[in-house]
Structure formats: structure tokens, C-alpha cells
Amino acid sequence: MRAILDIIIYALDLYKLVIVAGAVLSWLIAFGVVNIRNDFVRSVWNLFLALTEPFLRPIRNFLPNTGGIDISPIILLLAVMLVERLIIYYVYPYVF
């Protein structure tokens, strides 16, 4: 059972990297550093959207409008960290 929890923790760590990479890519697209008309950039952007948007959309719907600043990736990152810590501190020690 600990092996399954280790895989879940590694998946959460990987998802944290996906959230950060998606946020950085969105900044690069917004500032015109990379062009969304490039096929590779568009496919990577669609991949990040497919992985993060199902979790970011409910957070964006819940948050008030803050203008041009999107803090939903930060909140999602904190939520993933919370879930990871809950597993490490409260579930992992009691599983054999």
C-alpha cells in the first residue's frame, strides 16, 4: 500500500511541475515571447490546458475578478501541496 501512496505523491509532485510550467508558458504567450501559431507551441499549450483547466476553471469561477491577474494556479498549487502533506502526515504513517 505504501508503494501506491508513493506513486500518488510522485504524481502530485509531477502535477505541481505541470502547473508551474503551464503558468510560465501562459506568461510567455501573453508577452509575445513564443507564438501560439507555431504547431509545437500550440500542441504543448493544448496539453497544459487539458491537464490543468479542469481544476483551474472551478477555482476561477469561485474567485472574484481581479483584473488581469490570475491567481488560480497559485491556489491550485497550494491545494495540491495540502493534499500531498495530508497524505504524508496522516495517511502514510498508518499504512503498512
Secondary structure by P-SEA (a helix, b strand, c coil): caaaaaaaaaaaaaaaaaaaaaaaaaaaaaacccccccaaaaaaaaaaaaacaaaaaaaaaaccccccccaaaaaaaaaaaaaaaaaacccccccc
